[in-house]
């Protein structure tokens, strides 16, 4: 009996030690990434352009947490740190992660979509963010599209640059479809290019062509897929703890650090082959209009776009009826 017990005890202790070592590694890498980002923020902050740390903000977002194995819907908003506190975001996405099906879907909503805003007259959807932050944007999406959002994440564009450079120190390879030039921000020629974080951000945000925001949304979705593929390489997987720590100072969210790490762990253990995407408004689901109070807008066929969203996210008829 003693002979049998010793190997069991040995392997038990070995498992415990490996678990402790892995936890220490994760914590160490998380802190390394977080400290590097905090230092970078401190270096970039001047008395004239001082910004409060994101981790201490108290932002209203009246949502319910998803039940176990239920799809998780996250509102993603891109914000420019150089703008004033109140801004009209140019990036609005609904990201859905389904832990049971191991799938990720992203629906981008064009910022000029003309919608009903609770408590205000109809306007562009990004105006709801300007007027009431993530909570009013959540209410606006619920009222127009009947989508329940569980969490929000407001991503600082400077954080995007930092994260890209961390995930892909040698850059991200993209196939630039045409000449892209605008002031001193971007100067790209057609063909395969390798872009660092700042160049990739400018590539994503470019809109000085006939595609305007439609091209911008398409490139946003393309970039997410490219970053996902890079992250799932062996080198990318080892950087995940540091990545979570690095992005934390650049993100305002109602998700706890533990929840973010948990989702990251699920993503690693159950990698997603493809990120499905949708753009709202859908084809033939809008008209170009102009209003004095709102300017040029996309006048939505609300029912057509709501139906497309529900089909995309596999929402049940019962949900739609409510």
Secondary structure as the mmCIF struct_conf table of DSSP 4:
data_model
#
loop_
_struct_conf.conf_type_id
_struct_conf.id
_struct_conf.beg_label_comp_id
_struct_conf.beg_label_asym_id
_struct_conf.beg_label_seq_id
_struct_conf.end_label_comp_id
_struct_conf.end_label_asym_id
_struct_conf.end_label_seq_id
HELX_RH_AL_P HELX_RH_AL_P1 UNK A 2 UNK A 44
HELX_RH_3T_P HELX_RH_3T_P1 UNK A 47 UNK A 49
HELX_RH_3T_P HELX_RH_3T_P2 UNK A 54 UNK A 56
HELX_LH_PP_P HELX_LH_PP_P1 UNK A 64 UNK A 67
TURN_TY1_P TURN_TY1_P1 UNK A 68 UNK A 69
BEND BEND1 UNK A 70 UNK A 70
HELX_LH_PP_P HELX_LH_PP_P2 UNK A 71 UNK A 71
STRN STRN1 UNK A 72 UNK A 79
TURN_TY1_P TURN_TY1_P2 UNK A 81 UNK A 82
BEND BEND2 UNK A 83 UNK A 83
BEND BEND3 UNK A 85 UNK A 86
BEND BEND4 UNK A 90 UNK A 90
STRN STRN2 UNK A 91 UNK A 98
TURN_TY1_P TURN_TY1_P3 UNK A 99 UNK A 102
STRN STRN3 UNK A 103 UNK A 109
TURN_TY1_P TURN_TY1_P4 UNK A 111 UNK A 112
STRN STRN4 UNK A 113 UNK A 115
TURN_TY1_P TURN_TY1_P5 UNK A 118 UNK A 119
BEND BEND5 UNK A 120 UNK A 120
STRN STRN5 UNK A 123 UNK A 124
HELX_RH_AL_P HELX_RH_AL_P2 UNK A 125 UNK A 145
STRN STRN6 UNK A 151 UNK A 156
HELX_RH_AL_P HELX_RH_AL_P3 UNK A 157 UNK A 167
TURN_TY1_P TURN_TY1_P6 UNK A 169 UNK A 170
STRN STRN7 UNK A 172 UNK A 176
BEND BEND6 UNK A 178 UNK A 178
STRN STRN8 UNK A 180 UNK A 182
TURN_TY1_P TURN_TY1_P7 UNK A 183 UNK A 185
STRN STRN9 UNK A 186 UNK A 188
BEND BEND7 UNK A 190 UNK A 190
STRN STRN10 UNK A 191 UNK A 195
HELX_RH_AL_P HELX_RH_AL_P4 UNK A 197 UNK A 205
BEND BEND8 UNK A 209 UNK A 209
TURN_TY1_P TURN_TY1_P8 UNK A 210 UNK A 211
HELX_RH_AL_P HELX_RH_AL_P5 UNK A 212 UNK A 231
TURN_TY1_P TURN_TY1_P9 UNK A 232 UNK A 232
BEND BEND9 UNK A 233 UNK A 233
HELX_RH_AL_P HELX_RH_AL_P6 UNK A 234 UNK A 238
TURN_TY1_P TURN_TY1_P10 UNK A 239 UNK A 239
HELX_RH_AL_P HELX_RH_AL_P7 UNK A 240 UNK A 248
TURN_TY1_P TURN_TY1_P11 UNK A 249 UNK A 250
STRN STRN11 UNK A 251 UNK A 253
BEND BEND10 UNK A 254 UNK A 255
HELX_RH_AL_P HELX_RH_AL_P8 UNK A 257 UNK A 269
TURN_TY1_P TURN_TY1_P12 UNK A 270 UNK A 270
BEND BEND11 UNK A 273 UNK A 273
STRN STRN12 UNK A 275 UNK A 280
BEND BEND12 UNK A 281 UNK A 281
HELX_LH_PP_P HELX_LH_PP_P3 UNK A 282 UNK A 282
TURN_TY1_P TURN_TY1_P13 UNK A 283 UNK A 284
BEND BEND13 UNK A 285 UNK A 285
STRN STRN13 UNK A 286 UNK A 291
TURN_TY1_P TURN_TY1_P14 UNK A 292 UNK A 294
STRN STRN14 UNK A 295 UNK A 300
HELX_RH_AL_P HELX_RH_AL_P9 UNK A 302 UNK A 312
TURN_TY1_P TURN_TY1_P15 UNK A 313 UNK A 314
HELX_RH_AL_P HELX_RH_AL_P10 UNK A 317 UNK A 321
#
